[in-house]
């Protein structure tokens, strides 16, 4: 979602839309706060268009939704096609605004009124909905699906670890870190099931089978597996049942990894013809997935007048806190676009390990007494300036000596 501040100077009608699966509720206000429309509105193109077109008799219309995707997507599309401006009100801002208005009821009608009133009185809280870009719209769908697959994969990996830990802790320890999820380990567990199947086959037969799979590091892995098996002589109750589940979970993880790899290839194909993709990945530490996350969050960065605005939006700019003489200073931001912040943090971390300029800046921050995360955030903030300039001008990353860079922000 490209979330950016929008201009409401020429708006005459503010239409708040509390979206629902089958029915929305619309509340439209004029400049004076008078209600021009306040009724339920079916999830139907004809009815939506009729209301939006009718409101345009009073002037330029801004339709504000509380959910621009899924159940709100049709309303957004119809509003745009009818010539209305479209924005959305983030949930947190809506909840805070609701507390400032009279009443405690939680109804669709009141929610629509809260959305419209907030849009009228506090337009800075509004965010623009995705620009008309098929690439970005497609990226959003693929990114959402990849997030789902990532969560499923994490759950399956944790489940597999739990199963192995239940029946053979030494074997689970041997599959430390990412060793459990490499293709050879998953194939091994999917084929033999667990400690009983592996012990029954023996190291020679397991090695012979594994060599046929043409994986690397076969002998080392198999030797480690049987060394771990030798650390336990008793059979835990329930081992037989667990070993019927282990192969299924291993196959599930393999399938999820394959799906994510295919999805990554689709994302890369989508971005091949997107000019800003090459701009972003020219920067050290930014790959295709990180570039996609950044593009989904900020587009071409045209909504951010300065790099400082972008840094504040990402939540990597320090927040000043002052109250009287006792409280003053700058603290890490706790808000911002979390996905963008994570992408900028990860890319800065990677750059600090592979890019000489970034590594020098990171080490300089560590020498000043900053901890790892704080130093990476400082680097991310500096890189944010560069990303903003690159996107604004459409130019590729141009490295320079860190001595030439301005003082740290």
Secondary structure by P-SEA (a helix, b strand, c coil): cbbbbbbcccccbbbbbbccccbbbbbbbcccccccccccccccaaaaaaaaaaaccccbbbbbbccccccaaaaaaaaaaabbbbbbbcaaaaaaaaaacccccccaaaaaaaaaaaaacccccbbbcccccaaaaaaaaaaaaaaaaaaaaaaaaaaaaaaaaaccaaaaaaacccccccaaaaaaaaacccaaaaaaacaaaaaaaaaaacccaaaaaaaaaaaaaacccccccaaaaaaaaaaaaaaaaaaaaaaaaaaaaaaaaaaccccccccccccccccaaaaaaaaaccccccccccaaaaaaaaccbbbbbbccccbbbbbccccccaaaaaaaaaaaaaaaaccaaaaaaaaaaaaacccaaaaaaaaaaaaaaaaaaaaaccccccccccccccccc
